[in-house]
Amino acid sequence: MIEQLSSDSQGKLVVFGAKQIRRVWVDEQWYFSIVDIVAALTDSDNPRDYWYRMKRREQESSGIELSTLCRQLKLTAADGKSYKTEAVNTEAAFRIIQSIPSPKAEPFKRWLAQVGYERVQEIENPELAQQRMRQLFKEKGYPDDWIEKRVRGIAVRDELTGEWQKRGIAEQQDFAILTSEISKATFGVTPSGYKKLKGLKRENLRDHMTDLELIFTMLGEAATTEIARNKDAQGFTENQRAARDGGTVAGDARRQLEAKSGKKVITSKNYLTDKPKPKLPPKSE
């Protein structure tokens, strides 16, 4: 069975079996991390070393330099930072897979063809992307009302990052810093600190938020977008100020709710695994 896991609205993370494959959309096609492909096909403890030895072996036996099939593209690593990584498009991936002796090769080829085709479909009909996302969350056990908030939150986030790009923000590190500013002003904690609070590692933080956490996240990001537009923020410094102001709008609203309700919005709980179980009716005598 083919599975797809979106870490964001562009689907930059997909899953083959139990292995995560990073990818990036460049020049109207997907490019996949070759190290991740090697890890998925070989279960090697050191896929980078396997890939290095594989390239050397192929060059010695056939004279072909496999690195010429790759491009150096920035992909997000486990530490949340982006680094240049060897990546291949679908065609080059098929060629490299031929050099990896693995019983998973054929299923992986079918998987590659499928995830590439899905992207073409989504470009022609963007609603398909949201439909697939909703179905994925539903299969994981999320209820419809939570899914609607999560999908809406992705749209709000996309609008914000698009606005940042128009206003001179280009580096991934700057996006991360601005996001952190909103989070600190909204919740009093950075995204990395929030993940630690919830006991998360590589998981997507927003996939583990409660309804209210998602709502205040949206409010902080939507307010930041509005402030940046109205003040015509340009460059990193002005957008950083807008991010703090937008987060403060959400932070003030959060504190008012907590004061009135007597309950904290921020929680270490995971919405999916820690939600209360429905009470069963008493057994009849």
LUMLUMKOL-637077 format. One line per field, with one value per residue (C-alpha): residue in three letters; residue number from 1; x, y, z. Coordinates in steps of 0.001 Angstrom, whole numbers. Last residue first. Layout:
type = (ala|...)
seq = (NUM|...)
x = (X|...)
y = (Y|...)
z = (Z|...)
//
This chain:
type = (glu|ser|lys|pro|pro|leu|lys|pro|lys|pro|lys|asp|thr|leu|tyr|asn|lys|ser|thr|ile|val|lys|lys|gly|ser|lys|ala|glu|leu|gln|arg|arg|ala|asp|gly|ala|val|thr|gly|gly|asp|arg|ala|ala|arg|gln|asn|glu|thr|phe|gly|gln|ala|asp|lys|asn|arg|ala|ile|glu|thr|thr|ala|ala|glu|gly|leu|met|thr|phe|ile|leu|glu|leu|asp|thr|met|his|asp|arg|leu|asn|glu|arg|lys|leu|gly|lys|leu|lys|lys|tyr|gly|ser|pro|thr|val|gly|phe|thr|ala|lys|ser|ile|glu|ser|thr|leu|ile|ala|phe|asp|gln|gln|glu|ala|ile|gly|arg|lys|gln|trp|glu|gly|thr|leu|glu|asp|arg|val|ala|ile|gly|arg|val|arg|lys|glu|ile|trp|asp|asp|pro|tyr|gly|lys|glu|lys|phe|leu|gln|arg|met|arg|gln|gln|ala|leu|glu|pro|asn|glu|ile|glu|gln|val|arg|glu|tyr|gly|val|gln|ala|leu|trp|arg|lys|phe|pro|glu|ala|lys|pro|ser|pro|ile|ser|gln|ile|ile|arg|phe|ala|ala|glu|thr|asn|val|ala|glu|thr|lys|tyr|ser|lys|gly|asp|ala|ala|thr|leu|lys|leu|gln|arg|cys|leu|thr|ser|leu|glu|ile|gly|ser|ser|glu|gln|glu|arg|arg|lys|met|arg|tyr|trp|tyr|asp|arg|pro|asn|asp|ser|asp|thr|leu|ala|ala|val|ile|asp|val|ile|ser|phe|tyr|trp|gln|glu|asp|val|trp|val|arg|arg|ile|gln|lys|ala|gly|phe|val|val|leu|lys|gly|gln|ser|asp|ser|ser|leu|gln|glu|ile|met)
seq = (285|284|283|282|281|280|279|278|277|276|275|274|273|272|271|270|269|268|267|266|265|264|263|262|261|260|259|258|257|256|255|254|253|252|251|250|249|248|247|246|245|244|243|242|241|240|239|238|237|236|235|234|233|232|231|230|229|228|227|226|225|224|223|222|221|220|219|218|217|216|215|214|213|212|211|210|209|208|207|206|205|204|203|202|201|200|199|198|197|196|195|194|193|192|191|190|189|188|187|186|185|184|183|182|181|180|179|178|177|176|175|174|173|172|171|170|169|168|167|166|165|164|163|162|161|160|159|158|157|156|155|154|153|152|151|150|149|148|147|146|145|144|143|142|141|140|139|138|137|136|135|134|133|132|131|130|129|128|127|126|125|124|123|122|121|120|119|118|117|116|115|114|113|112|111|110|109|108|107|106|105|104|103|102|101|100|99|98|97|96|95|94|93|92|91|90|89|88|87|86|85|84|83|82|81|80|79|78|77|76|75|74|73|72|71|70|69|68|67|66|65|64|63|62|61|60|59|58|57|56|55|54|53|52|51|50|49|48|47|46|45|44|43|42|41|40|39|38|37|36|35|34|33|32|31|30|29|28|27|26|25|24|23|22|21|20|19|18|17|16|15|14|13|12|11|10|9|8|7|6|5|4|3|2|1)
x = (-28552|-27883|-24330|-23718|-23263|-19666|-17872|-16032|-12229|-10604|-8062|-4520|-3450|-4851|-4645|-1184|-1017|1769|-688|-843|-4405|-4327|-7631|-9368|-11876|-11862|-8153|-7167|-9317|-7770|-4280|-4956|-6320|-3208|-973|-2848|-2383|1180|1964|992|3104|6123|5761|5370|8625|10372|8899|10486|13872|13872|13111|10072|6940|4178|2527|-874|589|2914|127|-2379|86|1113|-2534|-3139|-70|-995|-4670|-3812|-1590|-4357|-6845|-4427|-3690|-7414|-8225|-5388|-1966|-220|-350|841|4121|5070|6959|10752|11120|7981|7564|4784|6847|9879|7864|6812|10442|11329|8367|9478|7602|5542|2440|1557|4593|7027|5208|5194|8914|9672|7948|10086|13243|12273|11463|14813|16627|14888|16371|14172|12381|12233|8665|7072|8570|7104|3653|3881|4952|1884|-598|828|433|-3212|-3862|-2159|-4261|-7413|-6364|-5693|-8974|-10955|-9142|-10037|-13756|-13592|-12199|-8545|-8026|-4917|-7071|-8966|-5693|-4715|-8171|-8078|-4669|-5797|-8827|-6674|-4284|-7181|-8608|-5563|-6837|-4296|-1405|-2825|-2982|660|1596|-290|1630|4960|3748|2513|5593|7834|5668|5743|9533|9674|7612|10107|13232|12068|13721|17026|20222|20819|22321|18955|17670|20096|18462|14917|15998|17374|13945|12087|14275|17365|18692|22143|21737|22385|21298|18125|17710|15043|17576|16357|17362|15338|16358|18389|19295|22538|21463|22022|22508|26117|26663|26188|29541|29439|32719|30996|32750|34963|32364|29624|31745|32667|29063|27909|30632|29467|25784|26440|28424|25506|23061|24796|22703|21562|17893|18737|15811|14499|17953|19134|16089|16706|20316|19083|16814|13993|13482|9887|9118|8051|11525|11954|9490|11392|11569|12365|11649|10525|10893|8232|6886|7600|6601|6444|7843|7795|4029|3626|1033|3385|4710|2515|2609|1863|1303|1260|0)
y = (-5491|-3096|-2042|1653|3634|3929|7207|8463|8424|11738|13034|12017|10139|12449|15831|15212|16606|18853|21715|25396|26719|26899|26704|29198|29967|33776|34180|31547|33243|36618|35108|33563|36825|38695|36035|36151|39906|39538|37047|39588|42287|39987|38911|42543|43455|40532|41700|45118|43596|40984|43130|45239|45730|47488|48566|47293|44230|43200|43817|41652|38790|38922|38849|35745|34064|34805|33935|30670|29594|30653|28396|25455|25584|25834|22702|20729|20474|17248|17666|21223|20011|17816|14798|14689|14752|15248|15000|17595|20080|19279|20149|23456|24274|23685|25827|28634|29312|32144|30979|33792|36068|33155|31444|34566|35154|31483|31743|34780|32891|29831|31917|33680|30339|29222|32217|34254|37012|40102|41310|39212|36111|37112|37467|33977|32677|34267|33042|29528|29604|30666|27864|25338|26543|25995|22398|21920|23576|21409|18290|19052|19291|16107|13892|12689|8934|8527|7498|10801|12745|11032|11538|15250|15573|13662|15941|19032|17967|17033|20558|21857|20314|20516|21013|18289|15790|16420|15955|12651|11390|11872|10096|7172|6723|6741|4146|1855|2132|1462|-1700|-2862|-2077|-3490|-6878|-4962|-5011|-1287|-375|-414|2030|4607|4620|4810|7694|9528|9448|10423|13445|13102|14787|15201|17395|21060|21693|23033|23150|21304|19141|16058|17663|19941|19781|22270|21002|19689|17951|14311|12301|13460|11919|8485|8680|5923|4178|803|-1226|1374|4141|1891|752|4329|5475|2501|3100|6697|5698|3012|5531|7966|5155|4291|1769|392|-566|-1108|263|2942|4082|4329|6413|8674|9199|10003|12774|13099|15771|16323|18058|21444|22992|22168|20591|19229|15758|14032|10312|8928|5205|2936|1622|4456|7727|11229|14533|17771|17488|21079|21832|20852|17762|15657|11894|9685|5951|3475|0)
z = (35277|32462|31971|32403|29171|27986|28456|25394|25726|26564|24042|24941|21805|19132|20840|22280|25793|27061|27150|26330|26596|30394|32274|34561|31837|32150|32907|30341|27702|28426|28305|24899|23487|24653|23109|19794|19446|20780|18028|15417|17092|17376|13750|12620|14404|12710|9418|9893|10750|7961|4949|4142|6256|4304|7585|6463|4772|7626|10162|8263|7766|11430|12524|10379|11899|15514|14965|13237|16132|18521|16728|16482|20211|20884|18872|20454|18858|17850|14061|14655|16130|13149|14446|14363|18150|20220|24008|24119|26133|23972|20862|22444|23196|19550|18449|20796|24042|25512|23664|21272|21624|21650|18759|16595|17193|16463|13105|12316|13254|11194|8108|8542|8690|5501|3682|1323|3231|1010|1445|-1300|335|3674|2134|653|4064|5640|3035|3290|7076|6827|4304|6593|9514|7490|6916|10622|11645|9212|10419|14042|13154|11059|13808|13747|13713|11578|8616|8998|8886|5631|4133|4902|3270|211|-169|363|-2399|-4672|-4360|-6250|-9548|-12395|-9985|-7725|-10578|-11479|-7818|-7667|-10679|-8927|-5790|-7905|-10092|-7054|-5282|-8313|-8391|-4630|-5000|-7651|-5627|-2280|-2901|-2876|-4903|-5429|-8815|-10596|-7959|-9360|-12798|-11390|-9144|-12167|-13835|-10655|-9935|-7791|-4656|-3126|-55|678|4249|5838|9619|11633|13483|11578|8273|5987|2342|309|-3158|-4660|-7837|-8700|-11900|-12161|-8717|-10257|-12039|-14644|-15470|-15448|-12742|-11052|-11270|-9953|-7003|-6067|-6219|-4118|-1544|-1055|-1017|1614|3673|3579|4320|7605|9548|6196|5868|2167|176|2535|3655|47|-833|2172|1079|-2441|-1156|-3689|-6365|-7501|-10783|-12177|-12046|-8350|-5881|-2872|-1339|1934|2173|5538|6028|7569|4280|1867|3510|2110|3370|1403|877|-270|2391|5154|6803|4436|4842|1857|1926|-908|0)
//
